Amino acid sequence: MLLSSLIAIAAVLMMGVMSPGPSFIYVARNSLAHSRVHGLVTSLGMGVGATTFALMAMLGLQRVLNAVPELYMALKIAGGAYLIWMAVKIFRGASQPLTLSLSHNDAPKGLWKTFRDGLFIQLSNPKTAIVFASIFTALLPANIPTIFYYVIPLMSFVIDAGWYSLVALLLSAEKPRRVYLRIKTAVDRTSATVLSILGIKLIYSSLVR
C-alpha cells in the first residue's frame, strides 16, 4: 500500500514536470545560451524548489493559504511580477551577441546567480504548492508514515532535477547551441514573451476571483 502510494505520486509528479512551463523555458535557455554547467546548475535550483514545495505541502501550507486567501493572492502577484522581471531581462539582452566560448569566461558567482534564478523561477508560482498538496491528499494514506516526510521531498528533488538535467544535457550539445546562436534574438524574444504572458496570467488570476 505504501509503496503503491509512492509509485503513484512519482508518476503524477513526472507527468507534471514534463509539461512545458516557465521552468522548462528557463532551463532550456540557460543550456543553449550559456553552457551545460549553467543548465545543470539551473536544474539543481529547480529541484530544490520542488523539494521546498513538497515539504511545505506536507507540513500544511494548503490549509494556511486557504485560511488566509490574501496571502495566497500576494504570493501569486509576487511570483507573476518576478516572471515578468525575468522576461524583461531576457528580452533586453536578446539582441546581444554570444559566442560559444562564453562559458569558459563565466565566474563562479555567475553559477550561484544561475542556481538562485532557477530556484526563484520554480518558486514563482505558489499554485504549485497547492498542486503538490492536492496530489498528496489524494494519494497518501490518512496516517502518513514519518519516513514519507523524508522520502517524498527527496523524490521530488530527484524527479525535477533529473528531468531538467536531461533537458540541459540534450540542449547544451554543440549542434543545438550553434542553431540557437543563429536564431538567438528570435528565440530569446519568444521565451521572454511566453514568460511575461505566464506572469501576467498569474497576476490576473490572483485579482479575478
C-alpha positions in Angstrom: 0.0 0.0 0.0 2.7 2.5 1.0 4.9 1.5 -2.0 2.0 1.9 -4.4 1.3 5.4 -3.0 4.9 6.4 -3.6 4.8 5.0 -7.1 1.5 6.8 -7.9 2.9 10.1 -6.5 6.1 9.7 -8.5 4.2 9.0 -11.7 2.0 12.1 -11.3 5.0 14.3 -10.4 6.8 13.1 -13.5 3.9 13.9 -15.8 3.7 17.4 -14.2 7.4 18.2 -14.5 7.4 17.2 -18.2 4.7 19.7 -19.0 6.3 22.8 -20.6 6.2 25.9 -18.5 8.5 28.7 -17.1 10.9 26.2 -15.6 11.4 24.4 -18.9 11.9 27.6 -20.8 14.5 28.9 -18.4 16.5 25.7 -18.2 16.4 25.4 -22.0 17.6 29.0 -22.5 20.4 28.7 -20.0 21.6 25.5 -21.5 21.6 26.9 -25.0 22.8 30.4 -24.3 25.5 29.7 -21.7 26.7 26.2 -21.1 25.9 22.7 -20.0 27.1 23.5 -16.5 24.7 26.5 -16.3 21.8 24.3 -17.4 22.7 21.7 -14.8 23.0 24.3 -12.1 19.6 25.7 -13.1 18.2 22.2 -12.8 19.5 21.9 -9.3 17.7 25.1 -8.4 14.5 23.7 -9.9 15.0 20.5 -7.8 15.5 22.5 -4.6 12.3 24.5 -5.4 10.3 21.3 -5.9 11.7 20.0 -2.6 10.6 23.2 -0.9 7.1 22.9 -2.2 6.9 19.2 -1.3 7.9 20.0 2.3 5.5 23.0 2.5 2.7 20.9 1.2 3.3 18.1 3.6 3.5 20.5 6.5 0.1 22.0 5.8 0.7 25.1 3.5 -2.6 24.4 1.7 -4.5 24.9 4.9 -2.7 28.2 5.6 -3.3 29.6 2.2 -6.9 28.6 2.2 -7.3 30.2 5.6 -5.6 33.4 4.5 -6.5 34.0 0.9 -4.9 37.4 0.9 -1.5 35.7 1.5 -2.1 33.4 -1.5 -3.0 36.4 -3.6 0.1 38.3 -2.6 2.3 35.3 -3.3 0.8 34.9 -6.8 1.3 38.6 -7.6 4.9 38.5 -6.4 5.5 35.4 -8.4 4.0 36.9 -11.5 6.0 40.1 -11.1 9.2 38.0 -10.9 8.4 36.2 -14.1 7.8 39.5 -15.9 11.0 40.9 -14.5 13.0 37.9 -15.8 11.2 38.2 -19.2 12.2 41.9 -19.4 15.9 41.0 -18.7 15.9 38.2 -21.4 14.1 40.5 -23.9 16.6 43.4 -23.4 19.5 41.0 -23.9 18.0 39.3 -26.9 20.0 41.3 -29.5 23.3 41.0 -27.7 25.6 38.5 -29.4 27.0 35.4 -27.7 30.0 33.2 -28.6 30.4 29.5 -27.9 33.4 30.4 -25.7 31.2 32.3 -23.3 31.0 29.6 -20.7 34.8 29.5 -20.3 34.8 33.1 -19.0 31.9 32.8 -16.6 32.9 33.4 -12.9 31.7 31.2 -10.1 29.4 34.0 -9.0 27.5 33.5 -12.2 26.7 29.9 -11.3 25.3 30.9 -7.9 23.1 33.5 -9.6 22.1 30.8 -12.1 21.1 28.5 -9.2 19.3 31.3 -7.4 17.3 32.3 -10.5 16.3 28.7 -11.2 15.1 28.3 -7.6 13.1 31.6 -7.8 11.6 30.6 -11.1 10.4 27.4 -9.6 9.0 29.1 -6.5 7.4 31.9 -8.5 4.0 30.1 -8.7 2.6 29.3 -5.3 -0.2 27.3 -7.1 2.4 24.6 -7.4 2.3 24.1 -3.7 -1.4 23.7 -3.9 -1.0 21.1 -6.7 1.5 19.2 -4.5 -0.8 19.3 -1.6 -3.7 18.1 -3.7 -1.7 15.2 -5.0 -0.5 14.2 -1.6 -4.0 14.4 -0.1 -5.4 12.2 -2.9 -2.6 9.6 -2.9 -1.2 9.4 0.6 -2.7 7.3 3.4 -4.5 9.1 6.2 -1.8 8.4 8.6 1.4 9.4 6.9 4.5 7.4 8.0 7.3 9.5 9.3 9.7 8.3 6.7 7.5 9.8 4.0 8.4 13.3 5.2 11.9 12.4 4.1 11.3 10.2 1.1 8.8 12.4 -0.8 10.7 15.7 -0.7 13.8 13.7 -1.8 11.8 12.0 -4.6 10.5 15.4 -5.7 14.1 16.7 -5.9 15.2 13.7 -7.9 12.3 13.9 -10.4 12.6 17.7 -11.0 16.4 17.9 -11.0 16.7 14.7 -13.1 14.2 15.8 -15.8 15.7 19.3 -16.2 19.2 17.9 -16.1 18.2 15.7 -19.1 16.9 18.8 -20.9 20.1 20.6 -20.1 22.3 17.8 -21.4 20.3 17.5 -24.6 20.1 21.2 -25.4 23.7 22.1 -24.4 25.1 19.8 -27.1 27.2 21.5 -29.8 24.6 21.3 -32.7 21.6 22.7 -30.7 23.8 25.5 -29.4 25.0 26.5 -32.8 21.4 26.5 -34.1 20.4 28.7 -31.1 23.2 31.2 -31.8 22.0 31.7 -35.3 18.4 32.5 -34.2 19.2 33.8 -30.7 17.3 37.1 -31.0 14.1 35.3 -32.1 14.3 32.5 -29.5 15.1 34.9 -26.6 12.3 37.3 -27.5 9.9 34.3 -27.9 11.0 33.0 -24.5 10.6 36.4 -22.9 7.1 36.8 -24.4 6.0 33.4 -23.1 7.4 34.2 -19.6 5.7 37.6 -19.5 2.4 36.1 -20.6 2.6 33.4 -17.8 3.5 36.2 -15.3 0.6 38.4 -16.4 -1.7 35.3 -16.3 -0.6 34.6 -12.7 -1.2 38.1 -11.6 -4.6 38.3 -13.4 -5.7 35.0 -11.8 -4.9 36.4 -8.4 -7.0 39.6 -8.9 -10.0 38.0 -10.7 -11.8 35.7 -8.2 
